[in-house]
């Protein structure tokens, strides 16, 4: 009986923490609040994260990338999947998404794509902070030619695909870096 009581109290405490934090972060009420709170509890359990911290980090990443509160469940699923696929912590993924938000938005990636990109970069040992810094510089360089980041990268890829040799590809890439 004692163990059951402790488990029940823990569950009630987790639920009240989740409800309070989800309401504070996302302004949800009623059924939407109940569902989102359950999702945050599951997310925190699966990923070994604190319920309040998970809510705060999810809200920060969603705000930075312009994702609406109604899509919280999709956000939590995308972050969990990427964490499991790449071995990166959910807190690290949320942080990378917030820091890289301007460039990720310029690439017109949805939340799941942006999360997968950041997770795979980190998994490969590529510093996402430096990568986003280079993308920011590239964005400025492409803007001088009247192009957005996505369009500029597509044009660069076309040039590289059309190159006849590795030397020509290296020259194209080098010239592109000079402009960045």
FILO-464463 format. One record per residue: residue number from 1; residue in one letter; z negated, x, y of N, C-alpha, C in turn. Coordinates in Angstrom, 2 decimals, always signed. Layout:
# residues N
nr / rest / n.z / n.x / n.y / ca.z / ca.x / ca.y / c.z / c.x / c.y
NUM / A / Z / X / Y / Z / X / Y / Z / X / Y .
...
# end
This chain:
# residues 180
nr / rest / n.z / n.x / n.y / ca.z / ca.x / ca.y / c.z / c.x / c.y
1 / X / +0.00 / +0.83 / -1.20 / +0.00 / +0.00 / +0.00 / +0.00 / +0.87 / +1.25 .
2 / X / -0.77 / +1.95 / +1.24 / -0.89 / +2.84 / +2.39 / +0.47 / +3.46 / +2.75 .
3 / X / +1.21 / +3.89 / +1.73 / +2.52 / +4.50 / +1.96 / +3.50 / +3.47 / +2.53 .
4 / X / +3.46 / +2.24 / +2.01 / +4.31 / +1.17 / +2.51 / +4.02 / +0.90 / +3.98 .
5 / X / +2.76 / +0.89 / +4.35 / +2.35 / +0.63 / +5.73 / +2.86 / +1.74 / +6.65 .
6 / X / +2.75 / +3.01 / +6.22 / +3.25 / +4.13 / +7.02 / +4.76 / +4.03 / +7.21 .
7 / X / +5.47 / +3.70 / +6.12 / +6.93 / +3.56 / +6.19 / +7.31 / +2.42 / +7.13 .
8 / X / +6.62 / +1.32 / +7.04 / +6.90 / +0.17 / +7.91 / +6.63 / +0.51 / +9.37 .
9 / X / +5.53 / +1.17 / +9.63 / +5.21 / +1.57 / +11.01 / +6.24 / +2.54 / +11.56 .
10 / X / +6.67 / +3.49 / +10.72 / +7.70 / +4.45 / +11.14 / +8.99 / +3.72 / +11.47 .
11 / X / +9.37 / +2.78 / +10.62 / +10.58 / +2.01 / +10.83 / +10.50 / +1.19 / +12.12 .
12 / X / +9.36 / +0.56 / +12.37 / +9.16 / -0.22 / +13.59 / +9.24 / +0.69 / +14.81 .
13 / X / +8.62 / +1.85 / +14.72 / +8.62 / +2.81 / +15.83 / +10.05 / +3.29 / +16.11 .
14 / X / +10.80 / +3.61 / +15.06 / +12.19 / +4.04 / +15.24 / +13.03 / +2.94 / +15.87 .
15 / X / +12.84 / +1.74 / +15.38 / +13.60 / +0.61 / +15.90 / +13.30 / +0.36 / +17.38 .
16 / X / +12.03 / +0.42 / +17.75 / +11.68 / +0.17 / +19.15 / +12.20 / +1.30 / +20.04 .
17 / X / +12.14 / +2.54 / +19.53 / +12.70 / +3.67 / +20.29 / +14.19 / +3.48 / +20.50 .
18 / X / +14.88 / +3.12 / +19.43 / +16.34 / +2.93 / +19.51 / +16.69 / +1.79 / +20.47 .
19 / X / +16.02 / +0.67 / +20.35 / +16.30 / -0.48 / +21.22 / +16.07 / -0.10 / +22.69 .
20 / X / +14.96 / +0.56 / +22.96 / +14.66 / +0.96 / +24.34 / +15.67 / +1.94 / +24.90 .
21 / X / +16.02 / +2.94 / +24.11 / +16.94 / +3.97 / +24.59 / +18.37 / +3.45 / +24.72 .
22 / X / +18.82 / +2.67 / +23.75 / +20.17 / +2.11 / +23.81 / +20.29 / +1.15 / +24.99 .
23 / X / +19.26 / +0.35 / +25.23 / +19.27 / -0.54 / +26.38 / +19.33 / +0.26 / +27.68 .
24 / X / +18.53 / +1.32 / +27.76 / +18.51 / +2.16 / +28.97 / +19.85 / +2.85 / +29.19 .
25 / X / +20.41 / +3.43 / +28.14 / +21.64 / +4.21 / +28.28 / +22.88 / +3.34 / +28.45 .
26 / X / +22.95 / +2.23 / +27.72 / +24.19 / +1.46 / +27.67 / +24.09 / +0.07 / +28.30 .
27 / X / +22.87 / -0.36 / +28.65 / +22.70 / -1.66 / +29.28 / +23.04 / -2.84 / +28.38 .
28 / X / +22.97 / -2.64 / +27.08 / +23.30 / -3.70 / +26.14 / +22.10 / -4.63 / +25.95 .
29 / X / +22.39 / -5.86 / +25.58 / +21.35 / -6.85 / +25.28 / +21.80 / -7.67 / +24.08 .
30 / X / +20.88 / -8.45 / +23.54 / +21.20 / -9.39 / +22.47 / +21.72 / -8.72 / +21.21 .
31 / X / +22.70 / -9.36 / +20.59 / +23.28 / -8.90 / +19.32 / +23.92 / -7.51 / +19.48 .
32 / X / +24.58 / -7.28 / +20.61 / +25.21 / -5.97 / +20.84 / +24.15 / -4.87 / +20.86 .
33 / X / +23.00 / -5.14 / +21.46 / +21.90 / -4.17 / +21.50 / +21.36 / -3.93 / +20.09 .
34 / X / +21.18 / -5.00 / +19.33 / +20.67 / -4.86 / +17.95 / +21.61 / -4.01 / +17.11 .
35 / X / +22.92 / -4.31 / +17.17 / +23.90 / -3.57 / +16.38 / +23.96 / -2.11 / +16.79 .
36 / X / +24.01 / -1.86 / +18.08 / +24.08 / -0.48 / +18.58 / +22.82 / +0.30 / +18.22 .
37 / X / +21.67 / -0.34 / +18.27 / +20.41 / +0.32 / +17.91 / +20.40 / +0.71 / +16.44 .
38 / X / +20.87 / -0.19 / +15.58 / +20.97 / +0.12 / +14.15 / +21.92 / +1.29 / +13.92 .
39 / X / +23.03 / +1.31 / +14.65 / +24.00 / +2.41 / +14.51 / +23.41 / +3.74 / +14.95 .
40 / X / +22.64 / +3.74 / +16.03 / +22.00 / +4.97 / +16.50 / +20.97 / +5.46 / +15.48 .
41 / X / +20.21 / +4.54 / +14.91 / +19.22 / +4.92 / +13.89 / +19.92 / +5.56 / +12.70 .
42 / X / +21.00 / +4.95 / +12.22 / +21.76 / +5.50 / +11.09 / +22.34 / +6.86 / +11.45 .
43 / X / +22.91 / +6.96 / +12.65 / +23.49 / +8.23 / +13.10 / +22.43 / +9.33 / +13.11 .
44 / X / +21.28 / +9.02 / +13.68 / +20.20 / +10.01 / +13.77 / +19.73 / +10.44 / +12.38 .
45 / X / +19.60 / +9.49 / +11.47 / +19.17 / +9.81 / +10.10 / +20.20 / +10.69 / +9.40 .
46 / X / +21.45 / +10.28 / +9.45 / +22.51 / +11.01 / +8.76 / +22.63 / +12.44 / +9.28 .
47 / X / +22.50 / +12.60 / +10.59 / +22.74 / +13.89 / +11.22 / +21.47 / +14.68 / +11.53 .
48 / X / +20.32 / +14.13 / +11.15 / +19.06 / +14.83 / +11.40 / +18.78 / +15.04 / +12.87 .
49 / X / +19.07 / +14.03 / +13.65 / +18.90 / +14.13 / +15.10 / +17.87 / +13.12 / +15.59 .
50 / X / +17.26 / +13.41 / +16.70 / +16.31 / +12.52 / +17.36 / +17.06 / +11.30 / +17.92 .
51 / X / +16.49 / +10.14 / +17.75 / +17.13 / +8.90 / +18.19 / +17.39 / +8.89 / +19.70 .
52 / X / +16.39 / +9.26 / +20.48 / +16.56 / +9.26 / +21.94 / +17.61 / +10.27 / +22.36 .
53 / X / +17.54 / +11.47 / +21.80 / +18.49 / +12.52 / +22.15 / +19.92 / +12.11 / +21.77 .
54 / X / +20.06 / +11.49 / +20.60 / +21.39 / +11.04 / +20.18 / +21.96 / +10.01 / +21.15 .
55 / X / +21.12 / +9.10 / +21.60 / +21.56 / +8.07 / +22.55 / +21.99 / +8.69 / +23.87 .
56 / X / +21.19 / +9.61 / +24.36 / +21.49 / +10.27 / +25.64 / +22.77 / +11.08 / +25.54 .
57 / X / +22.89 / +11.88 / +24.48 / +24.09 / +12.72 / +24.32 / +25.35 / +11.87 / +24.14 .
58 / X / +25.24 / +10.79 / +23.38 / +26.40 / +9.92 / +23.19 / +26.83 / +9.33 / +24.53 .
59 / X / +25.87 / +8.87 / +25.31 / +26.18 / +8.29 / +26.63 / +26.84 / +9.32 / +27.54 .
60 / X / +26.32 / +10.55 / +27.56 / +26.90 / +11.59 / +28.41 / +28.34 / +11.88 / +28.02 .
61 / X / +28.60 / +12.02 / +26.74 / +29.96 / +12.31 / +26.27 / +30.90 / +11.13 / +26.56 .
62 / X / +30.41 / +9.94 / +26.32 / +31.23 / +8.75 / +26.57 / +31.55 / +8.62 / +28.05 .
63 / X / +30.58 / +8.84 / +28.90 / +30.81 / +8.76 / +30.34 / +31.81 / +9.82 / +30.79 .
64 / X / +31.64 / +11.03 / +30.28 / +32.51 / +12.13 / +30.68 / +33.97 / +11.87 / +30.28 .
65 / X / +34.15 / +11.20 / +29.14 / +35.51 / +10.95 / +28.65 / +36.02 / +9.55 / +28.96 .
66 / X / +35.23 / +8.77 / +29.70 / +35.67 / +7.44 / +30.11 / +35.70 / +6.42 / +28.98 .
67 / X / +34.80 / +6.56 / +28.02 / +34.73 / +5.63 / +26.89 / +33.68 / +4.57 / +27.19 .
68 / X / +33.99 / +3.32 / +26.90 / +33.09 / +2.20 / +27.19 / +31.98 / +2.07 / +26.15 .
69 / X / +30.87 / +1.51 / +26.58 / +29.71 / +1.32 / +25.71 / +30.00 / +0.51 / +24.46 .
70 / X / +30.96 / -0.41 / +24.54 / +31.30 / -1.24 / +23.38 / +31.88 / -0.41 / +22.24 .
71 / X / +32.30 / +0.81 / +22.53 / +32.89 / +1.68 / +21.52 / +31.90 / +2.69 / +20.94 .
72 / X / +30.62 / +2.46 / +21.16 / +29.59 / +3.39 / +20.68 / +29.71 / +3.65 / +19.19 .
73 / X / +29.93 / +2.60 / +18.39 / +30.01 / +2.80 / +16.94 / +31.17 / +3.72 / +16.57 .
74 / X / +32.30 / +3.61 / +17.24 / +33.45 / +4.48 / +16.98 / +33.13 / +5.93 / +17.37 .
75 / X / +32.41 / +6.08 / +18.47 / +32.01 / +7.41 / +18.94 / +31.09 / +8.08 / +17.91 .
76 / X / +30.09 / +7.33 / +17.47 / +29.14 / +7.88 / +16.49 / +29.84 / +8.23 / +15.18 .
77 / X / +30.78 / +7.39 / +14.76 / +31.55 / +7.67 / +13.55 / +32.39 / +8.94 / +13.71 .
78 / X / +33.05 / +9.08 / +14.85 / +33.91 / +10.24 / +15.08 / +33.10 / +11.53 / +15.11 .
79 / X / +31.95 / +11.51 / +15.75 / +31.12 / +12.70 / +15.84 / +30.54 / +13.05 / +14.47 .
80 / X / +30.09 / +12.04 / +13.72 / +29.56 / +12.29 / +12.38 / +30.63 / +12.86 / +11.47 .
81 / X / +31.82 / +12.27 / +11.50 / +32.92 / +12.75 / +10.65 / +33.28 / +14.19 / +10.99 .
82 / X / +33.40 / +14.49 / +12.27 / +33.75 / +15.85 / +12.67 / +32.65 / +16.83 / +12.30 .
83 / X / +31.40 / +16.44 / +12.48 / +30.28 / +17.31 / +12.10 / +30.33 / +17.61 / +10.61 .
84 / X / +30.60 / +16.60 / +9.81 / +30.67 / +16.79 / +8.36 / +31.89 / +17.61 / +7.96 .
85 / X / +33.03 / +17.38 / +8.62 / +34.26 / +18.10 / +8.30 / +34.22 / +19.57 / +8.71 .
86 / X / +33.51 / +19.85 / +9.81 / +33.55 / +21.21 / +10.37 / +32.26 / +22.00 / +10.21 .
87 / X / +31.17 / +21.31 / +9.89 / +29.89 / +21.99 / +9.78 / +29.22 / +22.26 / +11.13 .
88 / X / +29.78 / +21.70 / +12.19 / +29.21 / +21.87 / +13.53 / +28.16 / +20.79 / +13.77 .
89 / X / +27.10 / +21.12 / +14.47 / +26.05 / +20.16 / +14.77 / +26.53 / +19.11 / +15.76 .
90 / X / +25.99 / +17.91 / +15.62 / +26.40 / +16.84 / +16.52 / +26.02 / +17.14 / +17.96 .
91 / X / +24.88 / +17.81 / +18.17 / +24.49 / +18.15 / +19.54 / +25.48 / +19.13 / +20.16 .
92 / X / +25.98 / +20.07 / +19.35 / +26.97 / +21.03 / +19.84 / +28.29 / +20.34 / +20.16 .
93 / X / +28.67 / +19.37 / +19.32 / +29.91 / +18.64 / +19.57 / +29.81 / +17.81 / +20.85 .
94 / X / +28.70 / +17.09 / +21.01 / +28.52 / +16.30 / +22.24 / +28.59 / +17.20 / +23.47 .
95 / X / +27.92 / +18.35 / +23.41 / +27.92 / +19.27 / +24.54 / +29.33 / +19.78 / +24.85 .
96 / X / +30.07 / +20.15 / +23.81 / +31.44 / +20.64 / +24.00 / +32.33 / +19.56 / +24.61 .
97 / X / +32.14 / +18.32 / +24.19 / +32.93 / +17.22 / +24.74 / +32.64 / +17.01 / +26.23 .
98 / X / +31.38 / +17.10 / +26.60 / +31.02 / +16.93 / +28.01 / +31.61 / +18.06 / +28.84 .
99 / X / +31.44 / +19.29 / +28.37 / +31.95 / +20.44 / +29.13 / +33.48 / +20.46 / +29.22 .
100 / X / +34.15 / +20.00 / +28.17 / +35.61 / +20.04 / +28.15 / +36.28 / +18.76 / +28.57 .
101 / X / +35.52 / +17.79 / +29.03 / +36.06 / +16.47 / +29.33 / +37.29 / +16.47 / +30.25 .
102 / X / +37.28 / +17.20 / +31.37 / +38.46 / +17.13 / +32.25 / +39.76 / +17.54 / +31.55 .
103 / X / +39.70 / +18.61 / +30.78 / +40.89 / +19.09 / +30.09 / +41.26 / +18.15 / +28.93 .
104 / X / +40.27 / +17.67 / +28.22 / +40.53 / +16.76 / +27.10 / +41.17 / +15.46 / +27.60 .
105 / X / +40.71 / +14.97 / +28.75 / +41.31 / +13.77 / +29.33 / +42.75 / +14.05 / +29.75 .
106 / X / +43.01 / +15.25 / +30.25 / +44.37 / +15.61 / +30.65 / +45.32 / +15.65 / +29.47 .
107 / X / +44.78 / +15.97 / +28.30 / +45.61 / +16.00 / +27.09 / +45.84 / +14.60 / +26.53 .
108 / X / +45.19 / +13.61 / +27.13 / +45.33 / +12.21 / +26.73 / +44.94 / +11.99 / +25.26 .
109 / X / +43.88 / +12.68 / +24.84 / +43.36 / +12.52 / +23.49 / +42.35 / +11.38 / +23.47 .
110 / X / +42.33 / +10.62 / +22.38 / +41.26 / +9.63 / +22.28 / +39.99 / +10.35 / +21.85 .
111 / X / +38.87 / +9.64 / +21.81 / +37.58 / +10.28 / +21.56 / +37.56 / +10.99 / +20.21 .
112 / X / +38.08 / +10.35 / +19.18 / +38.08 / +10.95 / +17.84 / +38.93 / +12.22 / +17.81 .
113 / X / +40.09 / +12.20 / +18.46 / +40.95 / +13.38 / +18.51 / +40.29 / +14.51 / +19.28 .
114 / X / +39.69 / +14.18 / +20.40 / +39.01 / +15.20 / +21.21 / +37.85 / +15.83 / +20.43 .
115 / X / +37.10 / +14.99 / +19.72 / +35.97 / +15.48 / +18.93 / +36.46 / +16.40 / +17.81 .
116 / X / +37.51 / +15.97 / +17.13 / +38.08 / +16.79 / +16.04 / +38.59 / +18.12 / +16.58 .
117 / X / +39.26 / +18.09 / +17.72 / +39.76 / +19.34 / +18.32 / +38.62 / +20.29 / +18.61 .
118 / X / +37.60 / +19.81 / +19.28 / +36.47 / +20.68 / +19.64 / +35.75 / +21.20 / +18.39 .
119 / X / +35.57 / +20.34 / +17.41 / +34.92 / +20.76 / +16.17 / +35.72 / +21.81 / +15.43 .
120 / X / +37.03 / +21.62 / +15.36 / +37.88 / +22.58 / +14.66 / +37.98 / +23.91 / +15.40 .
121 / X / +37.98 / +23.86 / +16.72 / +37.97 / +25.12 / +17.48 / +36.70 / +25.89 / +17.18 .
122 / X / +35.57 / +25.20 / +17.24 / +34.28 / +25.85 / +16.96 / +34.23 / +26.37 / +15.53 .
123 / X / +34.71 / +25.59 / +14.60 / +34.72 / +25.99 / +13.18 / +35.55 / +27.27 / +13.00 .
124 / X / +36.63 / +27.38 / +13.75 / +37.50 / +28.55 / +13.66 / +36.95 / +29.76 / +14.39 .
125 / X / +35.81 / +29.58 / +15.05 / +35.21 / +30.69 / +15.78 / +35.76 / +30.86 / +17.18 .
126 / X / +36.49 / +29.87 / +17.65 / +37.07 / +29.92 / +19.00 / +36.07 / +29.33 / +19.97 .
127 / X / +35.76 / +30.06 / +21.01 / +34.81 / +29.61 / +22.02 / +35.43 / +28.46 / +22.81 .
128 / X / +34.87 / +27.25 / +22.64 / +35.43 / +26.09 / +23.33 / +35.29 / +26.18 / +24.84 .
129 / X / +34.24 / +26.84 / +25.30 / +34.06 / +27.01 / +26.74 / +35.20 / +27.82 / +27.35 .
130 / X / +35.53 / +28.94 / +26.71 / +36.64 / +29.77 / +27.19 / +37.97 / +29.05 / +27.05 .
131 / X / +38.14 / +28.34 / +25.93 / +39.38 / +27.61 / +25.71 / +39.60 / +26.57 / +26.80 .
132 / X / +38.54 / +25.84 / +27.13 / +38.67 / +24.82 / +28.17 / +38.91 / +25.47 / +29.54 .
133 / X / +38.34 / +26.65 / +29.76 / +38.58 / +27.37 / +31.00 / +40.06 / +27.77 / +31.11 .
134 / X / +40.61 / +28.26 / +30.01 / +42.04 / +28.62 / +30.00 / +42.91 / +27.39 / +30.19 .
135 / X / +42.50 / +26.29 / +29.59 / +43.27 / +25.05 / +29.77 / +43.22 / +24.58 / +31.21 .
136 / X / +42.09 / +24.78 / +31.84 / +41.96 / +24.40 / +33.25 / +42.92 / +25.23 / +34.11 .
137 / X / +42.97 / +26.52 / +33.81 / +43.90 / +27.40 / +34.54 / +45.35 / +27.01 / +34.26 .
138 / X / +45.64 / +26.69 / +33.02 / +46.99 / +26.26 / +32.65 / +47.35 / +24.96 / +33.37 .
139 / X / +46.37 / +24.08 / +33.49 / +46.59 / +22.81 / +34.16 / +47.00 / +23.04 / +35.62 .
140 / X / +46.36 / +23.98 / +36.28 / +46.70 / +24.32 / +37.66 / +48.11 / +24.90 / +37.73 .
141 / X / +48.42 / +25.80 / +36.79 / +49.74 / +26.43 / +36.78 / +50.83 / +25.39 / +36.53 .
142 / X / +50.61 / +24.49 / +35.58 / +51.60 / +23.45 / +35.30 / +51.74 / +22.50 / +36.48 .
143 / X / +50.64 / +22.22 / +37.17 / +50.68 / +21.32 / +38.32 / +51.57 / +21.88 / +39.42 .
144 / X / +51.61 / +23.21 / +39.54 / +52.49 / +23.84 / +40.53 / +53.95 / +23.51 / +40.25 .
145 / X / +54.26 / +23.27 / +38.97 / +55.62 / +22.89 / +38.57 / +55.78 / +21.38 / +38.48 .
146 / X / +54.76 / +20.65 / +38.95 / +54.82 / +19.19 / +38.94 / +54.57 / +18.57 / +37.58 .
147 / X / +53.88 / +19.30 / +36.69 / +53.64 / +18.80 / +35.34 / +52.14 / +18.69 / +35.07 .
148 / X / +51.80 / +17.73 / +34.24 / +50.43 / +17.62 / +33.77 / +50.21 / +18.60 / +32.63 .
149 / X / +48.98 / +18.75 / +32.21 / +48.65 / +19.69 / +31.14 / +49.38 / +19.35 / +29.85 .
150 / X / +49.36 / +18.10 / +29.47 / +50.00 / +17.68 / +28.23 / +51.51 / +17.97 / +28.26 .
151 / X / +52.14 / +17.61 / +29.35 / +53.58 / +17.83 / +29.49 / +53.91 / +19.33 / +29.51 .
152 / X / +53.11 / +20.10 / +30.23 / +53.34 / +21.54 / +30.30 / +53.19 / +22.21 / +28.95 .
153 / X / +52.18 / +21.80 / +28.18 / +52.00 / +22.38 / +26.85 / +53.14 / +21.99 / +25.91 .
154 / X / +53.62 / +20.75 / +26.02 / +54.76 / +20.32 / +25.21 / +56.00 / +21.13 / +25.55 .
155 / X / +56.24 / +21.37 / +26.84 / +57.39 / +22.17 / +27.25 / +57.28 / +23.61 / +26.73 .
156 / X / +56.09 / +24.17 / +26.81 / +55.86 / +25.52 / +26.30 / +56.12 / +25.56 / +24.80 .
157 / X / +55.65 / +24.55 / +24.08 / +55.87 / +24.50 / +22.63 / +57.36 / +24.41 / +22.31 .
158 / X / +58.11 / +23.63 / +23.09 / +59.56 / +23.53 / +22.88 / +60.22 / +24.88 / +23.08 .
159 / X / +59.79 / +25.61 / +24.12 / +60.35 / +26.94 / +24.37 / +60.05 / +27.88 / +23.21 .
160 / X / +58.82 / +27.81 / +22.71 / +58.44 / +28.67 / +21.59 / +59.21 / +28.29 / +20.33 .
161 / X / +59.39 / +27.00 / +20.09 / +60.14 / +26.54 / +18.92 / +61.61 / +26.96 / +19.00 .
162 / X / +62.15 / +27.04 / +20.22 / +63.56 / +27.41 / +20.40 / +63.80 / +28.92 / +20.42 .
163 / X / +62.74 / +29.68 / +20.40 / +62.89 / +31.14 / +20.42 / +63.49 / +31.63 / +19.11 .
164 / X / +64.35 / +32.64 / +19.20 / +65.04 / +33.14 / +18.02 / +64.24 / +34.13 / +17.20 .
165 / X / +63.29 / +34.79 / +17.82 / +62.53 / +35.81 / +17.10 / +61.07 / +35.81 / +17.54 .
166 / X / +60.26 / +36.52 / +16.78 / +58.85 / +36.65 / +17.15 / +58.71 / +37.37 / +18.48 .
167 / X / +59.59 / +38.33 / +18.72 / +59.55 / +39.08 / +19.99 / +59.83 / +38.15 / +21.16 .
168 / X / +60.82 / +37.27 / +20.99 / +61.14 / +36.32 / +22.05 / +59.97 / +35.35 / +22.27 .
169 / X / +59.33 / +34.92 / +21.19 / +58.16 / +34.04 / +21.31 / +57.03 / +34.75 / +22.06 .
170 / X / +56.82 / +36.01 / +21.76 / +55.78 / +36.79 / +22.42 / +56.09 / +36.93 / +23.91 .
171 / X / +57.37 / +37.15 / +24.24 / +57.76 / +37.25 / +25.65 / +57.53 / +35.93 / +26.39 .
172 / X / +57.88 / +34.82 / +25.75 / +57.67 / +33.50 / +26.38 / +56.17 / +33.27 / +26.61 .
173 / X / +55.37 / +33.55 / +25.59 / +53.93 / +33.36 / +25.70 / +53.34 / +34.27 / +26.76 .
174 / X / +53.79 / +35.51 / +26.80 / +53.28 / +36.47 / +27.79 / +53.62 / +36.04 / +29.21 .
175 / X / +54.85 / +35.60 / +29.41 / +55.25 / +35.13 / +30.75 / +54.44 / +33.90 / +31.15 .
176 / X / +54.16 / +33.04 / +30.19 / +53.35 / +31.85 / +30.48 / +51.95 / +32.24 / +30.88 .
177 / X / +51.39 / +33.24 / +30.21 / +50.02 / +33.69 / +30.54 / +49.95 / +34.32 / +31.91 .
178 / X / +51.02 / +35.00 / +32.32 / +51.03 / +35.61 / +33.66 / +50.90 / +34.55 / +34.72 .
179 / X / +51.53 / +33.40 / +34.51 / +51.47 / +32.31 / +35.49 / +50.12 / +31.60 / +35.47 .
180 / X / +49.37 / +31.79 / +34.39 / +48.06 / +31.15 / +34.29 / +47.06 / +32.10 / +34.86 .
# end
